[in-house]
Amino acid sequence: MRAFESENLILSQLADPELLALERILEPLLLPRDFELVHLGMPVSHYYFLETGIASMVATSPEGRKAEIGVLGRDGMSPPALTADAERFSFDVMMQVGGHGRRVEAGALACFLAARPAIRQLLSHFLHTFFAQVANTALSNAVHKIDVRLAKWLLMCHDRLDGEGIEITHEYMATMLGVRRSSVTDALHILEGEHLIYSTRGLVIIRNRASLEAFAADAYDLPGITGRGWPVIDRPSLALRR
């Protein structure tokens, strides 16, 4: 029998002995919206393996302007870096959609990985994929219109959630995309006009996933961006153990 069932794509790939050893240092916890996984300029104290919910890695300019540069969920680990002891992280990582997961102290994870190079390689593969996402997000920001970027972003959120609804406000989407709120509202109206989504206060519902992918086109179909090819996990009702 498995040590525990996890919806996290990294934890789900571990062999039973590895998972059992890791369980001893993992702490299950709820991750409400706006919960900070790591703060800009602070050392990484814990690593988080999300099972539900979505986290955003956010860059901040010297003037205080913010924009999302990466999205994380059950596909990996947050923060997306294996930092040296006391090294300060260069970005904020916070929950944009609340959920739950498991965390481990940074020092305990370093000791765990020291004797398990295969697991370190698995994490390195995720980090490579994540930074492909960061690079391709930068490309998309430079070459695609806001409605296409929004379609791509909604698909990335949908990949990391169950169900068709994404609980998110216009203001939050504007911050994540680094644009004005009015631009997000206009882009949502375009997607609604194409019958791809339904948007109401604090909620976006995906109506036609296939057509939304076609609308996003090459903005979504890029390494690190698309969720195609992810392992399929059976998802019974998994209760958060305390």
C-alpha positions in Angstrom: 0.0 0.0 0.0 1.2 3.5 -0.8 2.4 5.6 2.1 -0.2 8.2 1.1 -2.0 9.2 -2.0 -1.0 12.5 -3.5 -2.3 14.6 -6.4 1.1 16.2 -6.8 2.7 15.1 -10.0 6.2 14.8 -8.4 5.1 12.9 -5.3 2.9 10.6 -7.4 6.0 9.5 -9.3 8.0 8.4 -6.3 8.5 4.7 -5.5 6.9 3.5 -2.3 10.1 3.4 -0.2 11.0 6.9 -1.3 7.5 8.2 -0.6 7.5 6.5 2.8 10.8 8.1 3.7 9.7 11.5 2.5 6.3 11.3 4.4 8.2 11.4 7.7 9.4 15.0 7.0 6.3 16.3 5.1 3.7 18.4 6.9 0.2 18.6 5.4 -1.4 22.0 5.5 -4.1 24.2 4.0 -2.9 27.0 1.6 -5.5 29.8 1.5 -5.5 32.5 -1.2 -2.7 35.1 -0.7 -0.7 32.7 1.5 3.0 33.5 0.9 5.1 30.4 0.1 8.3 32.6 -0.1 8.8 36.3 0.2 11.0 38.5 -2.1 14.5 38.9 -0.5 14.0 36.2 2.2 15.7 32.8 2.5 13.7 29.8 1.5 12.5 28.1 4.8 10.2 25.5 3.3 9.4 23.8 0.0 5.8 23.2 -0.9 4.2 20.4 -3.0 0.8 21.6 -4.0 -2.0 19.1 -4.5 -4.8 21.6 -5.1 -4.8 25.3 -5.8 -2.5 27.5 -7.8 0.5 29.6 -6.9 2.0 32.5 -8.8 5.7 33.6 -8.9 5.6 37.4 -9.1 8.4 39.8 -10.1 8.4 43.3 -8.7 10.0 46.4 -10.2 11.9 49.0 -8.1 8.8 51.2 -8.5 6.6 48.4 -7.0 4.9 47.3 -10.2 4.1 43.6 -10.2 3.6 40.9 -12.9 3.3 37.2 -12.8 6.2 35.3 -14.4 5.2 31.7 -13.6 2.3 29.5 -12.5 2.7 26.5 -10.3 0.2 23.9 -9.1 0.1 20.2 -8.6 2.6 19.9 -11.4 5.6 20.6 -9.2 7.3 22.2 -6.2 7.4 25.7 -4.9 9.5 27.7 -4.9 10.8 26.4 -8.2 14.5 26.4 -7.2 16.9 24.4 -5.0 18.7 27.3 -3.3 21.8 27.2 -1.2 21.5 27.6 2.6 20.5 31.2 3.5 20.3 32.3 -0.2 17.7 34.9 -0.6 15.0 34.3 -3.2 14.5 36.9 -5.9 10.7 36.7 -6.3 7.5 36.4 -4.3 5.5 33.2 -4.6 2.0 33.3 -3.3 -1.3 31.4 -3.6 -3.6 32.9 -6.2 -6.2 30.1 -5.8 -6.4 28.5 -2.4 -5.9 24.8 -1.9 -3.8 22.4 0.1 -0.6 20.6 -0.1 2.5 19.4 1.9 5.6 21.2 2.9 9.1 20.3 4.1 11.8 22.3 5.7 14.5 23.3 3.3 17.3 21.7 5.3 15.4 18.5 5.7 14.8 18.3 1.9 18.5 19.0 1.2 19.5 16.0 3.5 16.8 13.8 1.9 18.0 14.6 -1.6 21.7 14.1 -0.8 21.4 10.4 -0.8 18.8 10.2 -3.5 20.1 11.5 -6.8 17.2 10.0 -8.8 14.7 12.2 -7.0 17.0 15.2 -7.4 17.0 14.5 -11.1 13.2 14.4 -11.1 13.1 17.8 -9.4 15.6 19.1 -11.9 13.4 18.0 -14.7 10.5 20.0 -13.2 12.7 23.1 -12.7 13.8 22.9 -16.4 10.2 22.7 -17.5 9.2 25.5 -15.2 11.8 27.9 -16.5 10.8 27.0 -20.1 7.4 28.3 -19.0 9.0 31.5 -17.7 10.9 32.0 -21.0 7.9 31.2 -23.1 5.7 33.5 -21.0 8.2 36.3 -21.7 7.9 35.5 -25.4 4.1 35.5 -25.3 4.1 38.9 -23.5 6.1 40.4 -26.3 4.3 39.0 -29.3 0.7 38.2 -28.4 -2.3 40.4 -27.9 -3.9 40.5 -24.4 -6.9 38.4 -25.3 -4.6 35.6 -26.5 -2.4 35.9 -23.4 -5.5 35.7 -21.2 -6.7 32.6 -23.0 -3.3 31.0 -22.5 -3.3 32.0 -18.8 -6.8 30.6 -18.2 -5.8 27.3 -19.8 -2.7 27.1 -17.6 -5.0 27.6 -14.5 -7.5 25.1 -15.8 -4.7 22.5 -16.2 -4.0 22.8 -12.5 -7.5 22.7 -11.2 -10.4 20.3 -11.1 -13.7 21.4 -12.6 -14.4 24.3 -15.0 -14.5 27.2 -12.6 -11.5 29.5 -11.7 -12.1 31.7 -8.7 -10.3 34.9 -9.7 -11.1 38.6 -9.9 -10.5 41.0 -12.8 -8.1 43.0 -10.6 -6.0 39.9 -9.8 -5.9 38.9 -13.5 -4.7 42.4 -14.4 -1.9 42.2 -11.8 -0.9 38.7 -13.0 -0.8 39.8 -16.6 0.8 43.1 -15.9 -1.9 45.1 -17.7 -4.7 47.5 -16.7 -8.0 46.1 -15.3 -9.9 47.6 -18.2 -7.8 45.6 -20.6 -8.6 42.4 -18.8 -12.3 43.3 -18.9 -12.1 43.9 -22.7 -10.3 40.6 -23.2 -12.8 38.7 -21.2 -15.6 40.2 -23.3 -13.9 39.0 -26.4 -13.6 35.4 -25.0 -17.2 35.5 -23.9 -18.3 36.7 -27.3 -16.6 33.6 -28.8 -18.6 31.5 -26.3 -15.3 30.2 -24.8 -15.8 31.3 -21.2 -18.4 32.7 -18.9 -17.2 35.5 -16.6 -19.0 36.8 -13.5 -17.8 38.5 -10.3 -14.8 36.6 -9.0 -15.3 33.6 -11.2 -14.4 32.5 -14.7 -16.0 29.3 -16.1 -14.4 27.5 -19.1 -17.2 26.7 -21.5 -15.3 25.2 -24.4 -11.8 24.0 -23.6 -11.0 22.8 -27.1 -12.0 26.1 -28.7 -10.1 28.1 -26.1 -7.0 26.1 -26.9 -7.5 26.9 -30.6 -7.9 30.6 -29.8 -4.7 30.6 -27.7 -3.0 28.7 -30.5 0.8 28.9 -30.3 0.7 30.9 -27.1 -0.4 27.8 -25.3 1.2 25.0 -27.3 4.7 25.6 -26.0 7.1 23.7 -23.6 6.4 24.5 -20.0 3.1 26.2 -20.9 0.8 23.3 -22.1 -0.5 20.7 -19.7 -0.6 18.1 -22.5 1.4 15.0 -21.7 1.1 15.3 -17.9 0.7 12.0 -16.1 -2.9 11.1 -15.4 -3.7 10.6 -11.7 -6.8 8.9 -10.4 -8.4 11.5 -8.2 -10.7 10.0 -5.5 -11.8 12.4 -2.8 -8.5 12.9 -1.1 -8.9 14.3 2.4 -6.2 16.5 3.9 -4.6 14.4 6.7 -3.7 16.2 9.9 
